[in-house]
Amino acid sequence: MINEGVPPADAWPAGLAARLASFRQGSVVPSPSMFYYADPAFPVWNHTRAYTESSTGPELIEVAPGSGPPFGLITTQTCDITEENSTKPLRPWVQIAPVFDGVKHLDSGWRKKLERHRGPNYWMHLPALDGFQVVDLRIEMPVEKGWLANQIPLPAFENEEGFRILASRLAFLRERPAIPDVIVRLVQRSLASALGSLNEVDLEFHTRIDNEVTEIGIAADDWSEPTSVQLAVLFEETVSPEVWEWLSNWHDGVMVACLSEGVTLMALDFQSYGELSAADYRKMIRVPLAG
């Protein structure tokens, strides 16, 4: 039981709380270890495959020093790092996600998307770091707070807006409910495929859609076995007639496929954030336009 091993606040190492006070969610530390548990008999990630010949069973795998991420980003909530004013702290660890060099691993198209907070939700550009550093939120490593206290925090963002977006991104990744298979197959994958094809033949128009539309909201009558689904195109300012028409035409084609599986796809809705009520927004599952 974790609680039995956590001492009261006055028994923690002297000066630890003061050192932790300089960290927050979104702080960056250099050269963290990257580790995970795996069975090389059934390797998935390429790094695991490198252990196949020498390993005899499941083990803790650590990326060798110098081969791991250049930075790590703290994903733990700020108040849980110091546990300030708590006489009985309950969290000995913080979570750190790896950061990779976007110039080395991503092409210019991906970098442009990430600069606008587009692309996969598990990637996020960290503009306050030199170069083009990107955090990957698909894995987080626990490190004890005593280790963190000996690090020098670096900021990931140049202003508070970046930290706010990170918090929203983490909340989205943690709270998103499972989307029924029929919606994934007929709606999400269809849209991703249509946008991918458009990107190949008309990059300029694809970029235009990406600039105008932030995300797609999905509402359903029953999330376990939906029979009626409505999509909402969500945007900041305006959607041009050309983008409106392209999305409407895609939607009309998907309606037929949905109906064949007993799902009625309601009329496509276009909503700006300024007009959308908080209640309606919370009823939706939101998915990014791409990624």
Number of C-alpha atoms within 10 A of each C-alpha: 5 8 11 7 9 15 14 12 17 10 9 14 9 10 9 15 18 12 17 21 15 14 23 21 23 25 21 29 22 15 16 22 21 21 16 13 11 17 18 22 15 12 14 11 10 8 13 20 15 12 18 15 9 8 14 11 12 12 13 9 16 14 14 10 12 9 10 18 19 17 22 29 28 27 22 21 15 18 12 16 25 23 18 15 8 10 11 14 19 17 15 20 17 22 19 27 22 25 26 20 17 19 14 10 10 13 10 10 9 15 21 13 19 20 14 12 17 22 19 16 19 16 19 25 27 26 17 16 16 9 12 18 22 27 25 19 19 11 14 20 18 16 16 12 19 16 10 20 18 11 15 13 19 18 19 26 19 12 11 9 10 19 19 13 13 20 16 12 17 16 11 16 13 9 8 11 10 10 13 14 12 15 18 13 12 17 21 20 12 17 19 14 13 13 21 14 13 15 14 9 10 11 14 11 15 17 15 14 20 20 15 17 22 21 18 21 23 20 20 22 11 11 15 11 12 16 16 17 20 16 21 20 21 24 18 15 11 13 20 11 8 12 17 16 12 12 16 15 11 15 19 14 11 16 18 14 15 20 13 9 11 12 20 18 21 16 14 16 13 17 19 17 13 9 8 12 11 9 8 10 16 11 12 16 17 20 17 17 21 19 12
